[in-house]
Amino acid sequence: MAAFRIWRLRKLHQAVDAELHPVGNEIEVRFLFNGELSYAHRCATRELALETAAAKRAELEREGWAFHW
């Protein structure tokens, strides 16, 4: 599986992206702020990585970030 972006949020000309990256037998979800790695978390499965990304997206949307592809 190649790395790919699963969502992008924008707020006041800033952007946060969530990407999935395969790392060995795990999946790493990476959060990038304006293209720079801000945080990464490894998960045992793709489903757990997607749940991690969804939780962060919900947190950011509560803070006023909006979906933008």
mmCIF file as Biopython writes it, N, C-alpha, C and O atoms, coordinates in Angstrom:
data_model
#
loop_
_atom_site.group_PDB
_atom_site.id
_atom_site.type_symbol
_atom_site.label_atom_id
_atom_site.label_alt_id
_atom_site.label_comp_id
_atom_site.label_asym_id
_atom_site.label_entity_id
_atom_site.label_seq_id
_atom_site.pdbx_PDB_ins_code
_atom_site.Cartn_x
_atom_site.Cartn_y
_atom_site.Cartn_z
_atom_site.occupancy
_atom_site.B_iso_or_equiv
_atom_site.auth_seq_id
_atom_site.auth_asym_id
_atom_site.pdbx_PDB_model_num
ATOM 1   N N  . MET A ? 1  ? 0.846   -1.184 0.000  1.0 0.0 1  A 1 
ATOM 2   C CA . MET A ? 1  ? 0.000   0.000  0.000  1.0 0.0 1  A 1 
ATOM 3   C C  . MET A ? 1  ? 0.888   1.242  0.000  1.0 0.0 1  A 1 
ATOM 4   O O  . MET A ? 1  ? 1.811   1.346  0.808  1.0 0.0 1  A 1 
ATOM 5   N N  . ALA A ? 2  ? 0.624   2.146  -0.866 1.0 0.0 2  A 1 
ATOM 6   C CA . ALA A ? 2  ? 1.365   3.405  -0.928 1.0 0.0 2  A 1 
ATOM 7   C C  . ALA A ? 2  ? 0.746   4.406  0.042  1.0 0.0 2  A 1 
ATOM 8   O O  . ALA A ? 2  ? -0.410  4.266  0.442  1.0 0.0 2  A 1 
ATOM 9   N N  . ALA A ? 3  ? 1.511   5.394  0.406  1.0 0.0 3  A 1 
ATOM 10  C CA . ALA A ? 3  ? 1.018   6.450  1.287  1.0 0.0 3  A 1 
ATOM 11  C C  . ALA A ? 3  ? -0.033  7.276  0.554  1.0 0.0 3  A 1 
ATOM 12  O O  . ALA A ? 3  ? 0.072   7.513  -0.650 1.0 0.0 3  A 1 
ATOM 13  N N  . PHE A ? 4  ? -1.050  7.710  1.302  1.0 0.0 4  A 1 
ATOM 14  C CA . PHE A ? 4  ? -2.039  8.584  0.693  1.0 0.0 4  A 1 
ATOM 15  C C  . PHE A ? 4  ? -2.732  9.450  1.738  1.0 0.0 4  A 1 
ATOM 16  O O  . PHE A ? 4  ? -2.850  9.082  2.907  1.0 0.0 4  A 1 
ATOM 17  N N  . ARG A ? 5  ? -3.188  10.619 1.276  1.0 0.0 5  A 1 
ATOM 18  C CA . ARG A ? 5  ? -3.901  11.555 2.138  1.0 0.0 5  A 1 
ATOM 19  C C  . ARG A ? 5  ? -5.335  11.080 2.308  1.0 0.0 5  A 1 
ATOM 20  O O  . ARG A ? 5  ? -5.982  10.683 1.339  1.0 0.0 5  A 1 
ATOM 21  N N  . ILE A ? 6  ? -5.833  11.120 3.544  1.0 0.0 6  A 1 
ATOM 22  C CA . ILE A ? 6  ? -7.225  10.722 3.765  1.0 0.0 6  A 1 
ATOM 23  C C  . ILE A ? 6  ? -8.138  11.921 3.988  1.0 0.0 6  A 1 
ATOM 24  O O  . ILE A ? 6  ? -9.338  11.836 3.728  1.0 0.0 6  A 1 
ATOM 25  N N  . TRP A ? 7  ? -7.590  13.037 4.464  1.0 0.0 7  A 1 
ATOM 26  C CA . TRP A ? 7  ? -8.367  14.274 4.544  1.0 0.0 7  A 1 
ATOM 27  C C  . TRP A ? 7  ? -7.451  15.483 4.687  1.0 0.0 7  A 1 
ATOM 28  O O  . TRP A ? 7  ? -6.275  15.371 5.033  1.0 0.0 7  A 1 
ATOM 29  N N  . ARG A ? 8  ? -8.042  16.649 4.406  1.0 0.0 8  A 1 
ATOM 30  C CA . ARG A ? 8  ? -7.364  17.934 4.623  1.0 0.0 8  A 1 
ATOM 31  C C  . ARG A ? 8  ? -8.380  18.886 5.234  1.0 0.0 8  A 1 
ATOM 32  O O  . ARG A ? 8  ? -9.531  18.952 4.803  1.0 0.0 8  A 1 
ATOM 33  N N  . LEU A ? 9  ? -7.935  19.619 6.242  1.0 0.0 9  A 1 
ATOM 34  C CA . LEU A ? 9  ? -8.753  20.654 6.862  1.0 0.0 9  A 1 
ATOM 35  C C  . LEU A ? 9  ? -8.032  21.980 6.696  1.0 0.0 9  A 1 
ATOM 36  O O  . LEU A ? 9  ? -6.802  22.035 6.663  1.0 0.0 9  A 1 
ATOM 37  N N  . ARG A ? 10 ? -8.824  23.060 6.590  1.0 0.0 10 A 1 
ATOM 38  C CA . ARG A ? 10 ? -8.233  24.392 6.431  1.0 0.0 10 A 1 
ATOM 39  C C  . ARG A ? 10 ? -8.867  25.355 7.422  1.0 0.0 10 A 1 
ATOM 40  O O  . ARG A ? 10 ? -10.025 25.220 7.817  1.0 0.0 10 A 1 
ATOM 41  N N  . LYS A ? 11 ? -8.050  26.337 7.805  1.0 0.0 11 A 1 
ATOM 42  C CA . LYS A ? 11 ? -8.531  27.407 8.689  1.0 0.0 11 A 1 
ATOM 43  C C  . LYS A ? 11 ? -7.578  28.584 8.550  1.0 0.0 11 A 1 
ATOM 44  O O  . LYS A ? 11 ? -6.378  28.444 8.786  1.0 0.0 11 A 1 
ATOM 45  N N  . LEU A ? 12 ? -8.105  29.742 8.170  1.0 0.0 12 A 1 
ATOM 46  C CA . LEU A ? 12 ? -7.309  30.969 8.080  1.0 0.0 12 A 1 
ATOM 47  C C  . LEU A ? 12 ? -6.004  30.776 7.298  1.0 0.0 12 A 1 
ATOM 48  O O  . LEU A ? 12 ? -4.926  31.116 7.786  1.0 0.0 12 A 1 
ATOM 49  N N  . HIS A ? 13 ? -6.108  30.242 6.110  1.0 0.0 13 A 1 
ATOM 50  C CA . HIS A ? 13 ? -4.975  30.037 5.200  1.0 0.0 13 A 1 
ATOM 51  C C  . HIS A ? 13 ? -3.946  29.031 5.714  1.0 0.0 13 A 1 
ATOM 52  O O  . HIS A ? 13 ? -2.809  29.009 5.242  1.0 0.0 13 A 1 
ATOM 53  N N  . GLN A ? 14 ? -4.338  28.206 6.671  1.0 0.0 14 A 1 
ATOM 54  C CA . GLN A ? 14 ? -3.498  27.128 7.196  1.0 0.0 14 A 1 
ATOM 55  C C  . GLN A ? 14 ? -4.130  25.802 6.788  1.0 0.0 14 A 1 
ATOM 56  O O  . GLN A ? 14 ? -5.328  25.744 6.512  1.0 0.0 14 A 1 
ATOM 57  N N  . ALA A ? 15 ? -3.335  24.746 6.749  1.0 0.0 15 A 1 
ATOM 58  C CA . ALA A ? 15 ? -3.871  23.429 6.364  1.0 0.0 15 A 1 
ATOM 59  C C  . ALA A ? 15 ? -3.307  22.345 7.278  1.0 0.0 15 A 1 
ATOM 60  O O  . ALA A ? 15 ? -2.148  22.391 7.689  1.0 0.0 15 A 1 
ATOM 61  N N  . VAL A ? 16 ? -4.159  21.371 7.583  1.0 0.0 16 A 1 
ATOM 62  C CA . VAL A ? 16 ? -3.750  20.162 8.297  1.0 0.0 16 A 1 
ATOM 63  C C  . VAL A ? 16 ? -4.168  18.982 7.428  1.0 0.0 16 A 1 
ATOM 64  O O  . VAL A ? 16 ? -5.323  18.884 7.013  1.0 0.0 16 A 1 
ATOM 65  N N  . ASP A ? 17 ? -3.220  18.088 7.157  1.0 0.0 17 A 1 
ATOM 66  C CA . ASP A ? 17 ? -3.487  16.882 6.382  1.0 0.0 17 A 1 
ATOM 67  C C  . ASP A ? 17 ? -3.303  15.668 7.264  1.0 0.0 17 A 1 
ATOM 68  O O  . ASP A ? 17 ? -2.483  15.672 8.182  1.0 0.0 17 A 1 
ATOM 69  N N  . ALA A ? 18 ? -4.074  14.622 6.983  1.0 0.0 18 A 1 
ATOM 70  C CA . ALA A ? 18 ? -3.870  13.310 7.603  1.0 0.0 18 A 1 
ATOM 71  C C  . ALA A ? 18 ? -3.521  12.344 6.484  1.0 0.0 18 A 1 
ATOM 72  O O  . ALA A ? 18 ? -4.226  12.258 5.480  1.0 0.0 18 A 1 
ATOM 73  N N  . GLU A ? 19 ? -2.423  11.617 6.668  1.0 0.0 19 A 1 
ATOM 74  C CA . GLU A ? 19 ? -1.960  10.652 5.668  1.0 0.0 19 A 1 
ATOM 75  C C  . GLU A ? 19 ? -1.709  9.308  6.327  1.0 0.0 19 A 1 
ATOM 76  O O  . GLU A ? 19 ? -1.314  9.233  7.491  1.0 0.0 19 A 1 
ATOM 77  N N  . LEU A ? 20 ? -1.943  8.249  5.568  1.0 0.0 20 A 1 
ATOM 78  C CA . LEU A ? 20 ? -1.619  6.900  6.023  1.0 0.0 20 A 1 
ATOM 79  C C  . LEU A ? 20 ? -0.359  6.439  5.305  1.0 0.0 20 A 1 
ATOM 80  O O  . LEU A ? 20 ? -0.219  6.619  4.096  1.0 0.0 20 A 1 
ATOM 81  N N  . HIS A ? 21 ? 0.556   5.842  6.064  1.0 0.0 21 A 1 
ATOM 82  C CA . HIS A ? 21 ? 1.820   5.337  5.528  1.0 0.0 21 A 1 
ATOM 83  C C  . HIS A ? 21 ? 2.061   3.929  6.054  1.0 0.0 21 A 1 
ATOM 84  O O  . HIS A ? 21 ? 1.992   3.707  7.263  1.0 0.0 21 A 1 
ATOM 85  N N  . PRO A ? 22 ? 2.339   2.980  5.178  1.0 0.0 22 A 1 
ATOM 86  C CA . PRO A ? 22 ? 2.697   1.640  5.653  1.0 0.0 22 A 1 
ATOM 87  C C  . PRO A ? 22 ? 4.114   1.664  6.242  1.0 0.0 22 A 1 
ATOM 88  O O  . PRO A ? 22 ? 5.030   2.235  5.651  1.0 0.0 22 A 1 
ATOM 89  N N  . VAL A ? 23 ? 4.276   1.046  7.394  1.0 0.0 23 A 1 
ATOM 90  C CA . VAL A ? 23 ? 5.585   0.938  8.036  1.0 0.0 23 A 1 
ATOM 91  C C  . VAL A ? 23 ? 5.703   -0.496 8.546  1.0 0.0 23 A 1 
ATOM 92  O O  . VAL A ? 23 ? 5.183   -0.829 9.611  1.0 0.0 23 A 1 
ATOM 93  N N  . GLY A ? 24 ? 6.380   -1.326 7.790  1.0 0.0 24 A 1 
ATOM 94  C CA . GLY A ? 24 ? 6.462   -2.740 8.152  1.0 0.0 24 A 1 
ATOM 95  C C  . GLY A ? 24 ? 5.076   -3.356 8.128  1.0 0.0 24 A 1 
ATOM 96  O O  . GLY A ? 24 ? 4.367   -3.271 7.125  1.0 0.0 24 A 1 
ATOM 97  N N  . ASN A ? 25 ? 4.694   -3.975 9.234  1.0 0.0 25 A 1 
ATOM 98  C CA . ASN A ? 25 ? 3.366   -4.591 9.344  1.0 0.0 25 A 1 
ATOM 99  C C  . ASN A ? 25 ? 2.340   -3.645 9.947  1.0 0.0 25 A 1 
ATOM 100 O O  . ASN A ? 25 ? 1.197   -4.038 10.178 1.0 0.0 25 A 1 
ATOM 101 N N  . GLU A ? 26 ? 2.732   -2.411 10.202 1.0 0.0 26 A 1 
ATOM 102 C CA . GLU A ? 26 ? 1.835   -1.446 10.825 1.0 0.0 26 A 1 
ATOM 103 C C  . GLU A ? 26 ? 1.466   -0.344 9.836  1.0 0.0 26 A 1 
ATOM 104 O O  . GLU A ? 26 ? 2.026   -0.238 8.744  1.0 0.0 26 A 1 
ATOM 105 N N  . ILE A ? 27 ? 0.508   0.466  10.258 1.0 0.0 27 A 1 
ATOM 106 C CA . ILE A ? 27 ? 0.107   1.639  9.488  1.0 0.0 27 A 1 
ATOM 107 C C  . ILE A ? 27 ? 0.367   2.857  10.363 1.0 0.0 27 A 1 
ATOM 108 O O  . ILE A ? 27 ? -0.040  2.901  11.523 1.0 0.0 27 A 1 
ATOM 109 N N  . GLU A ? 28 ? 1.042   3.831  9.799  1.0 0.0 28 A 1 
ATOM 110 C CA . GLU A ? 28 ? 1.302   5.065  10.535 1.0 0.0 28 A 1 
ATOM 111 C C  . GLU A ? 28 ? 0.381   6.142  10.002 1.0 0.0 28 A 1 
ATOM 112 O O  . GLU A ? 28 ? 0.302   6.358  8.793  1.0 0.0 28 A 1 
ATOM 113 N N  . VAL A ? 29 ? -0.312  6.817  10.901 1.0 0.0 29 A 1 
ATOM 114 C CA . VAL A ? 29 ? -1.111  7.971  10.498 1.0 0.0 29 A 1 
ATOM 115 C C  . VAL A ? 29 ? -0.266  9.197  10.832 1.0 0.0 29 A 1 
ATOM 116 O O  . VAL A ? 29 ? 0.199   9.363  11.959 1.0 0.0 29 A 1 
ATOM 117 N N  . ARG A ? 30 ? -0.081  10.047 9.832  1.0 0.0 30 A 1 
ATOM 118 C CA . ARG A ? 30 ? 0.738   11.249 9.990  1.0 0.0 30 A 1 
ATOM 119 C C  . ARG A ? 30 ? -0.133  12.480 9.816  1.0 0.0 30 A 1 
ATOM 120 O O  . ARG A ? 30 ? -0.979  12.550 8.924  1.0 0.0 30 A 1 
ATOM 121 N N  . PHE A ? 31 ? 0.095   13.442 10.688 1.0 0.0 31 A 1 
ATOM 122 C CA . PHE A ? 31 ? -0.611  14.713 10.610 1.0 0.0 31 A 1 
ATOM 123 C C  . PHE A ? 31 ? 0.407   15.777 10.235 1.0 0.0 31 A 1 
ATOM 124 O O  . PHE A ? 31 ? 1.426   15.947 10.904 1.0 0.0 31 A 1 
ATOM 125 N N  . LEU A ? 32 ? 0.117   16.482 9.162  1.0 0.0 32 A 1 
ATOM 126 C CA . LEU A ? 32 ? 1.027   17.511 8.662  1.0 0.0 32 A 1 
ATOM 127 C C  . LEU A ? 32 ? 0.365   18.880 8.780  1.0 0.0 32 A 1 
ATOM 128 O O  . LEU A ? 32 ? -0.785  19.059 8.380  1.0 0.0 32 A 1 
ATOM 129 N N  . PHE A ? 33 ? 1.091   19.833 9.327  1.0 0.0 33 A 1 
ATOM 130 C CA . PHE A ? 33 ? 0.619   21.203 9.430  1.0 0.0 33 A 1 
ATOM 131 C C  . PHE A ? 33 ? 1.360   22.015 8.389  1.0 0.0 33 A 1 
ATOM 132 O O  . PHE A ? 33 ? 2.576   22.186 8.472  1.0 0.0 33 A 1 
ATOM 133 N N  . ASN A ? 34 ? 0.620   22.520 7.402  1.0 0.0 34 A 1 
ATOM 134 C CA . ASN A ? 34 ? 1.206   23.265 6.280  1.0 0.0 34 A 1 
ATOM 135 C C  . ASN A ? 34 ? 2.337   22.483 5.613  1.0 0.0 34 A 1 
ATOM 136 O O  . ASN A ? 34 ? 3.365   23.050 5.241  1.0 0.0 34 A 1 
ATOM 137 N N  . GLY A ? 35 ? 2.133   21.187 5.469  1.0 0.0 35 A 1 
ATOM 138 C CA . GLY A ? 35 ? 3.084   20.334 4.768  1.0 0.0 35 A 1 
ATOM 139 C C  . GLY A ? 35 ? 4.217   19.794 5.612  1.0 0.0 35 A 1 
ATOM 140 O O  . GLY A ? 35 ? 4.992   18.967 5.131  1.0 0.0 35 A 1 
ATOM 141 N N  . GLU A ? 36 ? 4.342   20.232 6.853  1.0 0.0 36 A 1 
ATOM 142 C CA . GLU A ? 36 ? 5.407   19.783 7.750  1.0 0.0 36 A 1 
ATOM 143 C C  . GLU A ? 36 ? 4.848   18.779 8.757  1.0 0.0 36 A 1 
ATOM 144 O O  . GLU A ? 36 ? 3.780   18.995 9.331  1.0 0.0 36 A 1 
ATOM 145 N N  . LEU A ? 37 ? 5.573   17.687 8.967  1.0 0.0 37 A 1 
ATOM 146 C CA . LEU A ? 37 ? 5.128   16.671 9.912  1.0 0.0 37 A 1 
ATOM 147 C C  . LEU A ? 37 ? 4.977   17.279 11.301 1.0 0.0 37 A 1 
ATOM 148 O O  . LEU A ? 37 ? 5.909   17.875 11.839 1.0 0.0 37 A 1 
ATOM 149 N N  . SER A ? 38 ? 3.790   17.118 11.867 1.0 0.0 38 A 1 
ATOM 150 C CA . SER A ? 38 ? 3.500   17.643 13.193 1.0 0.0 38 A 1 
ATOM 151 C C  . SER A ? 38 ? 3.426   16.509 14.217 1.0 0.0 38 A 1 
ATOM 152 O O  . SER A ? 38 ? 3.888   16.650 15.349 1.0 0.0 38 A 1 
ATOM 153 N N  . TYR A ? 39 ? 2.838   15.379 13.800 1.0 0.0 39 A 1 
ATOM 154 C CA . TYR A ? 39 ? 2.629   14.263 14.724 1.0 0.0 39 A 1 
ATOM 155 C C  . TYR A ? 39 ? 2.422   12.994 13.922 1.0 0.0 39 A 1 
ATOM 156 O O  . TYR A ? 39 ? 1.826   13.025 12.845 1.0 0.0 39 A 1 
ATOM 157 N N  . ALA A ? 40 ? 2.914   11.872 14.444 1.0 0.0 40 A 1 
ATOM 158 C CA . ALA A ? 40 ? 2.698   10.576 13.805 1.0 0.0 40 A 1 
ATOM 159 C C  . ALA A ? 40 ? 2.368   9.546  14.882 1.0 0.0 40 A 1 
ATOM 160 O O  . ALA A ? 40 ? 2.870   9.613  16.004 1.0 0.0 40 A 1 
ATOM 161 N N  . HIS A ? 41 ? 1.517   8.598  14.518 1.0 0.0 41 A 1 
ATOM 162 C CA . HIS A ? 41 ? 1.113   7.545  15.452 1.0 0.0 41 A 1 
ATOM 163 C C  . HIS A ? 41 ? 0.999   6.232  14.687 1.0 0.0 41 A 1 
ATOM 164 O O  . HIS A ? 41 ? 0.306   6.157  13.673 1.0 0.0 41 A 1 
ATOM 165 N N  . ARG A ? 42 ? 1.676   5.202  15.171 1.0 0.0 42 A 1 
ATOM 166 C CA . ARG A ? 42 ? 1.604   3.888  14.523 1.0 0.0 42 A 1 
ATOM 167 C C  . ARG A ? 42 ? 0.468   3.072  15.103 1.0 0.0 42 A 1 
ATOM 168 O O  . ARG A ? 42 ? 0.226   3.074  16.310 1.0 0.0 42 A 1 
ATOM 169 N N  . CYS A ? 43 ? -0.227  2.372  14.211 1.0 0.0 43 A 1 
ATOM 170 C CA . CYS A ? 43 ? -1.362  1.543  14.599 1.0 0.0 43 A 1 
ATOM 171 C C  . CYS A ? 43 ? -1.172  0.139  14.027 1.0 0.0 43 A 1 
ATOM 172 O O  . CYS A ? 43 ? -0.531  -0.043 12.991 1.0 0.0 43 A 1 
ATOM 173 N N  . ALA A ? 44 ? -1.734  -0.836 14.711 1.0 0.0 44 A 1 
ATOM 174 C CA . ALA A ? 44 ? -1.593  -2.228 14.282 1.0 0.0 44 A 1 
ATOM 175 C C  . ALA A ? 44 ? -2.371  -2.519 13.003 1.0 0.0 44 A 1 
ATOM 176 O O  . ALA A ? 44 ? -1.968  -3.370 12.209 1.0 0.0 44 A 1 
ATOM 177 N N  . THR A ? 45 ? -3.494  -1.809 12.798 1.0 0.0 45 A 1 
ATOM 178 C CA . THR A ? 45 ? -4.325  -2.061 11.624 1.0 0.0 45 A 1 
ATOM 179 C C  . THR A ? 45 ? -4.718  -0.748 10.954 1.0 0.0 45 A 1 
ATOM 180 O O  . THR A ? 45 ? -4.630  0.327  11.547 1.0 0.0 45 A 1 
ATOM 181 N N  . ARG A ? 46 ? -5.148  -0.866 9.718  1.0 0.0 46 A 1 
ATOM 182 C CA . ARG A ? 46 ? -5.627  0.295  8.964  1.0 0.0 46 A 1 
ATOM 183 C C  . ARG A ? 46 ? -6.859  0.892  9.641  1.0 0.0 46 A 1 
ATOM 184 O O  . ARG A ? 46 ? -7.012  2.113  9.691  1.0 0.0 46 A 1 
ATOM 185 N N  . GLU A ? 47 ? -7.734  0.036  10.162 1.0 0.0 47 A 1 
ATOM 186 C CA . GLU A ? 47 ? -8.957  0.503  10.817 1.0 0.0 47 A 1 
ATOM 187 C C  . GLU A ? 47 ? -8.632  1.365  12.037 1.0 0.0 47 A 1 
ATOM 188 O O  . GLU A ? 47 ? -9.261  2.401  12.252 1.0 0.0 47 A 1 
ATOM 189 N N  . LEU A ? 48 ? -7.647  0.938  12.838 1.0 0.0 48 A 1 
ATOM 190 C CA . LEU A ? 48 ? -7.248  1.735  14.000 1.0 0.0 48 A 1 
ATOM 191 C C  . LEU A ? 48 ? -6.631  3.064  13.575 1.0 0.0 48 A 1 
ATOM 192 O O  . LEU A ? 48 ? -6.844  4.085  14.230 1.0 0.0 48 A 1 
ATOM 193 N N  . ALA A ? 49 ? -5.876  3.058  12.495 1.0 0.0 49 A 1 
ATOM 194 C CA . ALA A ? 49 ? -5.295  4.296  11.977 1.0 0.0 49 A 1 
ATOM 195 C C  . ALA A ? 49 ? -6.393  5.255  11.518 1.0 0.0 49 A 1 
ATOM 196 O O  . ALA A ? 49 ? -6.323  6.457  11.773 1.0 0.0 49 A 1 
ATOM 197 N N  . LEU A ? 50 ? -7.399  4.718  10.847 1.0 0.0 50 A 1 
ATOM 198 C CA . LEU A ? 50 ? -8.518  5.563  10.401 1.0 0.0 50 A 1 
ATOM 199 C C  . LEU A ? 50 ? -9.297  6.119  11.594 1.0 0.0 50 A 1 
ATOM 200 O O  . LEU A ? 50 ? -9.754  7.261  11.557 1.0 0.0 50 A 1 
ATOM 201 N N  . GLU A ? 51 ? -9.449  5.322  12.645 1.0 0.0 51 A 1 
ATOM 202 C CA . GLU A ? 51 ? -10.132 5.798  13.856 1.0 0.0 51 A 1 
ATOM 203 C C  . GLU A ? 51 ? -9.326  6.921  14.516 1.0 0.0 51 A 1 
ATOM 204 O O  . GLU A ? 51 ? -9.896  7.906  14.985 1.0 0.0 51 A 1 
ATOM 205 N N  . THR A ? 52 ? -8.013  6.768  14.549 1.0 0.0 52 A 1 
ATOM 206 C CA . THR A ? 52 ? -7.144  7.801  15.114 1.0 0.0 52 A 1 
ATOM 207 C C  . THR A ? 52 ? -7.285  9.098  14.327 1.0 0.0 52 A 1 
ATOM 208 O O  . THR A ? 52 ? -7.402  10.177 14.909 1.0 0.0 52 A 1 
ATOM 209 N N  . ALA A ? 53 ? -7.273  8.987  13.004 1.0 0.0 53 A 1 
ATOM 210 C CA . ALA A ? 53 ? -7.415  10.164 12.147 1.0 0.0 53 A 1 
ATOM 211 C C  . ALA A ? 53 ? -8.794  10.802 12.313 1.0 0.0 53 A 1 
ATOM 212 O O  . ALA A ? 53 ? -8.911  12.027 12.330 1.0 0.0 53 A 1 
ATOM 213 N N  . ALA A ? 54 ? -9.824  9.988  12.435 1.0 0.0 54 A 1 
ATOM 214 C CA . ALA A ? 54 ? -11.185 10.513 12.607 1.0 0.0 54 A 1 
ATOM 215 C C  . ALA A ? 54 ? -11.322 11.262 13.931 1.0 0.0 54 A 1 
ATOM 216 O O  . ALA A ? 54 ? -11.986 12.296 13.993 1.0 0.0 54 A 1 
ATOM 217 N N  . ALA A ? 55 ? -10.702 10.749 14.981 1.0 0.0 55 A 1 
ATOM 218 C CA . ALA A ? 55 ? -10.764 11.417 16.281 1.0 0.0 55 A 1 
ATOM 219 C C  . ALA A ? 55 ? -10.068 12.775 16.213 1.0 0.0 55 A 1 
ATOM 220 O O  . ALA A ? 55 ? -10.581 13.756 16.751 1.0 0.0 55 A 1 
ATOM 221 N N  . LYS A ? 56 ? -8.907  12.844 15.560 1.0 0.0 56 A 1 
ATOM 222 C CA . LYS A ? 56 ? -8.191  14.118 15.427 1.0 0.0 56 A 1 
ATOM 223 C C  . LYS A ? 56 ? -8.976  15.095 14.565 1.0 0.0 56 A 1 
ATOM 224 O O  . LYS A ? 56 ? -9.020  16.291 14.853 1.0 0.0 56 A 1 
ATOM 225 N N  . ARG A ? 57 ? -9.600  14.579 13.499 1.0 0.0 57 A 1 
ATOM 226 C CA . ARG A ? 57 ? -10.406 15.449 12.633 1.0 0.0 57 A 1 
ATOM 227 C C  . ARG A ? 57 ? -11.569 16.045 13.419 1.0 0.0 57 A 1 
ATOM 228 O O  . ARG A ? 57 ? -11.844 17.238 13.295 1.0 0.0 57 A 1 
ATOM 229 N N  . ALA A ? 58 ? -12.254 15.240 14.222 1.0 0.0 58 A 1 
ATOM 230 C CA . ALA A ? 58 ? -13.378 15.732 15.017 1.0 0.0 58 A 1 
ATOM 231 C C  . ALA A ? 58 ? -12.911 16.819 15.992 1.0 0.0 58 A 1 
ATOM 232 O O  . ALA A ? 58 ? -13.589 17.829 16.180 1.0 0.0 58 A 1 
ATOM 233 N N  . GLU A ? 59 ? -11.755 16.600 16.604 1.0 0.0 59 A 1 
ATOM 234 C CA . GLU A ? 59 ? -11.190 17.591 17.526 1.0 0.0 59 A 1 
ATOM 235 C C  . GLU A ? 59 ? -10.914 18.912 16.812 1.0 0.0 59 A 1 
ATOM 236 O O  . GLU A ? 59 ? -11.260 19.981 17.315 1.0 0.0 59 A 1 
ATOM 237 N N  . LEU A ? 60 ? -10.290 18.833 15.638 1.0 0.0 60 A 1 
ATOM 238 C CA . LEU A ? 60 ? -9.977  20.042 14.875 1.0 0.0 60 A 1 
ATOM 239 C C  . LEU A ? 60 ? -11.233 20.744 14.368 1.0 0.0 60 A 1 
ATOM 240 O O  . LEU A ? 60 ? -11.294 21.973 14.366 1.0 0.0 60 A 1 
ATOM 241 N N  . GLU A ? 61 ? -12.233 19.981 13.939 1.0 0.0 61 A 1 
ATOM 242 C CA . GLU A ? 61 ? -13.477 20.594 13.464 1.0 0.0 61 A 1 
ATOM 243 C C  . GLU A ? 61 ? -14.185 21.330 14.596 1.0 0.0 61 A 1 
ATOM 244 O O  . GLU A ? 61 ? -14.815 22.359 14.352 1.0 0.0 61 A 1 
ATOM 245 N N  . ARG A ? 62 ? -14.099 20.829 15.829 1.0 0.0 62 A 1 
ATOM 246 C CA . ARG A ? 62 ? -14.673 21.539 16.978 1.0 0.0 62 A 1 
ATOM 247 C C  . ARG A ? 62 ? -13.965 22.869 17.198 1.0 0.0 62 A 1 
ATOM 248 O O  . ARG A ? 62 ? -14.545 23.804 17.751 1.0 0.0 62 A 1 
ATOM 249 N N  . GLU A ? 63 ? -12.693 22.952 16.757 1.0 0.0 63 A 1 
ATOM 250 C CA . GLU A ? 63 ? -11.914 24.180 16.902 1.0 0.0 63 A 1 
ATOM 251 C C  . GLU A ? 63 ? -12.050 25.110 15.694 1.0 0.0 63 A 1 
ATOM 252 O O  . GLU A ? 63 ? -11.350 26.118 15.605 1.0 0.0 63 A 1 
ATOM 253 N N  . GLY A ? 64 ? -12.950 24.772 14.764 1.0 0.0 64 A 1 
ATOM 254 C CA . GLY A ? 64 ? -13.226 25.669 13.653 1.0 0.0 64 A 1 
ATOM 255 C C  . GLY A ? 64 ? -12.562 25.323 12.328 1.0 0.0 64 A 1 
ATOM 256 O O  . GLY A ? 64 ? -12.716 26.060 11.355 1.0 0.0 64 A 1 
ATOM 257 N N  . TRP A ? 65 ? -11.831 24.222 12.271 1.0 0.0 65 A 1 
ATOM 258 C CA . TRP A ? 65 ? -11.229 23.794 11.012 1.0 0.0 65 A 1 
ATOM 259 C C  . TRP A ? 65 ? -12.318 23.208 10.122 1.0 0.0 65 A 1 
ATOM 260 O O  . TRP A ? 65 ? -13.252 22.573 10.613 1.0 0.0 65 A 1 
ATOM 261 N N  . ALA A ? 66 ? -12.196 23.423 8.800  1.0 0.0 66 A 1 
ATOM 262 C CA . ALA A ? 66 ? -13.212 22.968 7.845  1.0 0.0 66 A 1 
ATOM 263 C C  . ALA A ? 66 ? -12.590 22.065 6.787  1.0 0.0 66 A 1 
ATOM 264 O O  . ALA A ? 66 ? -11.439 22.254 6.392  1.0 0.0 66 A 1 
ATOM 265 N N  . PHE A ? 67 ? -13.362 21.083 6.334  1.0 0.0 67 A 1 
ATOM 266 C CA . PHE A ? 67 ? -12.907 20.134 5.316  1.0 0.0 67 A 1 
ATOM 267 C C  . PHE A ? 67 ? -12.581 20.857 4.018  1.0 0.0 67 A 1 
ATOM 268 O O  . PHE A ? 67 ? -13.299 21.762 3.592  1.0 0.0 67 A 1 
ATOM 269 N N  . HIS A ? 68 ? -11.489 20.441 3.404  1.0 0.0 68 A 1 
ATOM 270 C CA . HIS A ? 68 ? -11.078 20.987 2.097  1.0 0.0 68 A 1 
ATOM 271 C C  . HIS A ? 68 ? -10.228 19.927 1.397  1.0 0.0 68 A 1 
ATOM 272 O O  . HIS A ? 68 ? -9.235  19.464 1.959  1.0 0.0 68 A 1 
ATOM 273 N N  . TRP A ? 69 ? -10.597 19.549 0.205  1.0 0.0 69 A 1 
ATOM 274 C CA . TRP A ? 69 ? -9.796  18.544 -0.496 1.0 0.0 69 A 1 
ATOM 275 C C  . TRP A ? 69 ? -8.833  19.237 -1.414 1.0 0.0 69 A 1 
ATOM 276 O O  . TRP A ? 69 ? -8.056  18.579 -2.106 1.0 0.0 69 A 1 
#
